[in-house]
Amino acid sequence: MNEIANWALNIASLRGASYADARIVSHRNRALSTKNGKVGSAQDAESLGMGIRVIANNAWGFAATDNLTRASVEAATVLAIEVAHASARVQQEPLQLTDEKPAVAEWTTPHKIDPFTTSIEQNLDLLLKIDAEMRTVSGVTLTETGMSFDREETWFVSSEGANIHQTKFSTGAGYAAYAFAGNEIQKRSYPNSFGGQYQSKGYELIEELKLLENARRVAEEAVALLKADQCPEGTFNLILDGSQLGLQIHESVGHPIELDRVLGMEANFAGTSFLTLEKLRKLRYGSDIVNVVADGRQEHGPGLGTFGFDDEGVPAQCTPIITNGLFTGYLSSRETAHTIGETRSGATMRSEAWNRIPMIRMTNISIVPGDKPLTKEQLISSTDSGLYMETNHSWSIDDKRYNFQFSCEVGWEIKGGKRARMLKNPSYSGITTEFWNSMDAICSRDEWTLWGTPNCGKGQPQQTMGTGHGAAPARFKNIRVGSAFQGS
């Protein structure tokens, strides 16, 4: 593979490129699902191709090919050079890359069981058992399950001398039970909504999630929601479970810190950002106990944003984003780091596939847990009155990532430090900085989970990327709460 990639580098050099890199990507995906006791879909797909980036005439060019013959690789490289020259005509600012020592390395996702050593029949058997268990609950109308595995093997070489071989695995699974009554639909998901839980692990994650063991409880809660009281409206102290807080981080911290959005280089699929450059190290983003990091390193955990090197060869980094409530960092690249006074990229350049150009993407954007022992039940017991919500149902946020509304699948009233009645259709809203400044408690490490979001969209053409969000249950004071009724 290195020989093939070097064909691209040689042609780029001969055609006058000042920089070039080539990524060969071999990708395999298995995606399975069931619905109401029947197989919904079963896919096992593979792809192989190369993406080529060049700098020529001080501008970027990119091209890709799925034909790895010498002629095709050289033709794609020539096209990338032509794109760079065309881009130079509209270049507004000089292109500056931060220095990066070229790495020569091998890296593989730590895993115990290669998920592709398991059979489709074995995978579907587990999903159908889960499906059947949910359907034993009277009142359940629809059941859905899903499981997904990915293996991405990448060879990266650059004209600076980088030579990196990475193999990344990810695994995910989840399910949902629906209960219909008249014009009302209620849903409960496990371990999370929107497909479940995903991590950079092997098949061992499936065994850790205790999927079958929780199926009946999840189905019973979906049915119970039909008879639950509507969530009240007003201002309440609010406790969010870790998975909901993870999505809150994704939308109101992760997207606005993408430096290409801030600089106006990218606005597709999620808008720009309220975090303009003058706010760095000056904005009070949250309360003193809010600490958020962007961390792609393995030691952070098996997140979907964990890797050895990003797609321009920079080793995974940890960047403090919010430090004791103060806004302290962005997600940056070799091209953008100088705009915030940094001498090195934050290692956030990633692409969905070999035929997509890398762009700034979230890694693992995680909130640091509390440093004093505090469980979720202790957090609830220390709350005299309020609401507890878990598992996202829907969200809405403006194109500056400032005003938001989220709804959850289920809520509970808290009275006298105890969970009281179940509540359906709970929702809350707020302004990003006001919300994070209202946080007054967060659970400790034992309650912290690194959640996976496999479907973050960005760019045009759109790229879908996996991100990670570590979070523990946390409490927020005086939050606007409403009832987001979900009809048929």
N, C-alpha and C positions, 0 to 999 in steps of 0.2 A: 504493500500500500504506500509506503514511503516513496518508492520509486515513481509511482504514478503521480503522487502529490508533487514531487520535485519536477516533473515535466511542466506543471503549471508555473512553478517558481522560475524556472529557467526561461520560459517564454516571456513572463512578465518582466524579467530583468532585461532581456533582449529588446523588448518594446519600450524600455525607458521608465518602467515603474520604479518609484523610490522605495516602495514597500509592497509586499505581497504575502498573503497567507492562504493556505488551502486546507479545507476540512473534508475528509472522506467520512461519511456516516453510514453505518449499517444498522438499520433499525428493525426491531421485531416487536409486534404488539399482538396480544391475545385479549379479546373482549367478549365476555359471555353475559347473557342475561336470561331471566325467566319472568314470566307473567302468568299469574293465576294457575300455577301448576304445569305450565308448558314452557318449552324452550322459546325464548323471545328472539335471541340472536346468538350466533356463534361465529367468531371471526378470528383467524390467525393469519396475520399479514406481515410481509417483509418488504423492505426497500433498501436500495443502495445507491449512493450518488455522491457528488462532490460539489462543494460551494467554494468559489474563489473570490477573495477580496483583494483589491489593489488600490494603491495611491499613485495616481499619475497626474501630472500638471496640478499637483496640490489638491486633488479632489478624489473622493471615493468612487470606485466602480465595483460592481458585483455581477457575477453570472454563475450559472450552475449547469450541471449535466448529469444524467443518469447513465451515460455511456462512457465507461472508463478506458476506452481505447485511446491511444496516444493522439490520434487526429482529433477526436472529439474534445479531449481535455485541452489541447492547444487552441482549438477554435473557441472554446468557452473562455479561455484566458484572454484571447484577443478581443472578444466581446466585452469582457470586464474592462479592459483598457479603453475601448471606445466609449463605454458608459462613463468612465472617469473623465475623459476629455469633454464629453457633453455636459457633465455635471459642473465642470470647472467654469463654464460660461455663466452659470447662475450662482456660483459660490459667493457668499456674502462676507464670510470671515476667513482669515487664514487658518488652515488646518494645523493643529498642534497635537502631537501625541506625547504623552508622558513616557519617560524611559521605563523599560521593563527588562530585567535580566532574562534572556531566553532560557526557558526550562527544557530539560530533557528528562522525561519522567513517564512512569507507568502508574495508573491509579484505577482501582476497582471498588465499587460499592461493597462494603462489608455485608456479607449475607451468609446464611447457613444453608439454605435450600434454593438452588436455581429454580425459579417458578416454572420454567419451561421443561423441567424434568418431570413435572406432574402432567397427567393426561387431561385432555378436555373432558373425557368421560368422568374422571375423578372430580374435576371442578364442578361440572354440572350436577353430579350426584349430591354434592354438598348444598348447592344452591336450591335444588328441588326439595331437599329435606327441610331447609329453612322456610321455603315457600309453603310447604305442606303444614309445618308447625304453625305458621301465622294463620292459615285458613281453618285451623281447628277452633278458632275463637269466633263465637257467634256474633254476627254484626259486621264482620270484615267483608268488604265488598271487592277490593282489589289488592293484590299483592305483587310486588316487584322486587327482584334481587339482581345484583350485578357483581362481576368480578373482572379485574383487569390486570394484566402484567405487561411490563415494558422492559426491553433491553436495548440500550443504545451504545454501540461501540464506535468510537471516534478516533481518527488519526489526524492530528493537527501539526502542520509544519509551517514555518514562516521564514521569510528572507533574512530575519535577524538571527536565525539559528535555533528556534524552538522546535522541539520534536516530542510530542506528547501523545500517548496512547491511553485512552480512558474507556472503561466499560461501566455503564451506569444501569442499575436495576431499579425498578419501582413496582410496587404491588398495591392493590387496593380492592376493597370489597365493601358492600353495604346493601341495605334493603329498606323497604318502606311498606307499611300497611295503610290502606285507605278505608274509611268508613263513610258511606253515603246515607243521607236521610233527607228526603224531600229535596230541597234546593241547597242543602248544606253538605260540604265535603270536609272531613278532617283527616289529617295525616300524621303518622309518627314514623320517624326514620331512625336507623341505627347503623353504625356508630355515629353518623352525622348525616345531614341532608346532602343532596346533590352528589349522590354516588357512594357516600360512606367515608371511610378513612383510607388515606393513601400515604405511604411512606417509602423512602428509599431503602427497601429491604427485599429479602427473598420471600418465598412462600411461608416462612415462619410467621410473618405478620398475620396471615389468615388464621393460624392456630392461636395466636395471642389475642385476637379480637373477641373470642367466645361468641361467635355469631349465632350458632344454633341455640346456645343457652339463653339468649336474650330475646329470641323471636316471639315467644308467647307474650311476654310482658309488653313488648312494643305494640303488638296487635291489640292487646287489652286496653292500652292507653289511647289508641286511635278511636276505639269504640266509646270509651269513657268520655272523650272530648265532646261527643255529640250532646251529652247531657250536662256538660260543665257550664258554669256561668260565664257570660261574656267578661272579658277583661275590663275593669273600670277605667274611666278616663280621669286624668288629673295629674298632679305632680307627686311623685313617689320616690323613696329610696329604692334603687334597683340593683339587684344582683344578677349578673350574667354568668352562665356557665362558660367553660373554657372554649368550647367550639364556637359559640356565638361571639365571644370576645375575639377569637381568631379572625373571623370574618370582619368584625368591626375594625381590627388592625389593618386588614388587607385593604379595605376601602378608604378609611379615613387617615391612615398613616402610610401604608405601602405605596399606593398610587401617587399621592401628592409629592413623595420624596424622589420620584424618578426624575433625574436631572434633565433628561431630554424634554420632558413635559414642561418643566420650569423654564427652560430656555426657548420654548416655542418650536423645537425641532420635531415634536410629535404631539398629536392631539387626537388621533383616531381612537375610537372605541371607549374612551373614558375622559376625554377633554384634556385640559391643561392642569394648573395647580395654583392654589392660593399661596404656596410657600415660595414666594419670590426671594431672590438672592439676599436682599437686605435683611431678611428675617433670620438668617443663619446666625446662631449663637446669641440671638437677641430675643426671639419669640418665646414666651412662656407657653409651651405647647400643652403641658399638663401639670398636675400637682407634683409635689416633691417625691412621691413614691412611684411616679411613672418613669420607668427606664426601658427603652426599646433599643434593640440592636438589629442590624442586618448582618447575618452570619451564615456564610456558605460552608464553613469548615466542618469536617467530620465530627470534631469534638462537641459541636453544638447539638448534634443528634441526627437521626435518620430522616431529615426533612426532604421534601421534593425540591428544595433549593440548596441541597447539599451536593458538593462535587469537589474534585481535586483542583481543576482549573476551569476558568470560564472559556468562552468560545473565541477569545483573542489571546489565550495562553497565559492569563494572569492567575496566580494561585489564589484559592479561596481566601477571603478576608473577613474580618469582623469590624464593622463600622458602627460606632455609637450614634444612634439616630436621635433619641431623646435621653438626656442625662439629668436625673433628678428634676424632671419637668421641663428642662431647657432644650430647645431644638438645636441639635449639634451636628447633623450630618445628612447627606443625600446619597442616593445610589448613583455612582458615577462610572465612567469608562475612561479609556486612555485618551479619548478625544475631548472629553468634557471636564476632566479632573482639574485642569488649570483654571477653569472659570470660577472655582470655589477655593483657589489657592492651594490645592493639593498637588503633591509631586508624584502621586501614584494613583492608578485606577483602583476603585473599590471592588473590582472583579465581579461585575454584574452583567456583562455582555453575554447573552445567550440567544440561541435560535431554536425554533421548533423543529427544523429539519435541515437536511443538506441543501435544499433549494430555497432557503430563506436566509436573508442577511441577519447577522446578530444585532440585537438592540438591547438597550438597558432594560433589565427585568428584575423583579423582586427575587431575592434569594430566600432565606428564612428570616422573615421580619417578625421578631418575637418580643413579647414583653417579659421582662425579668421578674421571676416570682418573688414574693416577699421573703425577707431574711429571718422572720420569726415564725415558729410553727403555727400554722392556721389551716384547718381543714374547711371544706365547703360547709359541713354541718356546723362547725364552730362559727363560721361567718354568718350563717343564717341565725344561729342562736344568739348572736350578738346584735342582731337587727330587731328592734322592738316591733316595727311595722314597715311594710314595704312589699315588693314583688320580686319573685325569682323567675327568670325566663331562660329557656334552653332550646337549642336546635333551630337554626335559621330557617325561615319560610320564604322570605323575600326581602329585597332591599332596594333603596332608591337614594341616589346621591347626586348633587349637581356637578356640572362639568369643571368646577374648581375644587371639588372634593371638600366642600365646606358645610353645606346644609344636607342633612340625611334623615332618612326614616328606615327603620328595620322592623320586620315582624318575625315572630318566632312561632314554632309549632305548638308550644305549650307553656303555660305559666302557672305559678302557684302564689297565692296570697300568703304573706308572712304576718303572723299575729303573735305578739308576745314571744318572739324568738323561735317560733315553730311554723312549719308549713301547715297551712290551713287548706282551704278549698282549691281545687284545680280550676284553672281559667283557660278559656279558649280564645284564639285570635288575638294574642297580646302583641302590642307594638309599642315602639318608643321612637322619639325623634329628638334632634338637637343640632347644635353647631359644633363642629369638630373640636375647636380649642376649649369651648365651654364644657363640653362633655368630658374631655380628658382631665380638665382641671377640677372636675367634681369627684374624681376617683379618690376614695378615702381608705380603701382596704383591698388587699389582694392576697390570695392564698399562697402557701409556701410550695417548695419544690415538689413535694409528694403529690400535689394536685395538678402539677404542670404537665401538659401534653403537647407534643409537637404535631399539630394537625396539618393535613395535606389538602391543598386546593389544586386539583388537577386541571382546571379549565379556565385559567386566567387568560382573557383575550386582550390583544393589543396589536396595533399596527395595521397597515394597509399595503398589501393583502394581509388579512388577519393572521396572527400567530397565536396558537394556544400553548400555554406553558404551565408547568406545575410549580407551585410555590409552597413554602412551609410557613406556619404561624404557631409559635409556641405561646401558650397562654394557660393561666390558671383562673378559676372563678374570682370575680372581683366585684366590689360594690361601688355604686355611683350615687351621689346625693342629689335629690331634688330634680329628677329627670321627668320630662314630659312623656306621659304614657297615654295611649289611646287604644281603641279597639278596631283593628283592621279586619273587618268582616270579609271572609272568603266564601263567596257563593259559588254556584255551579257555573 
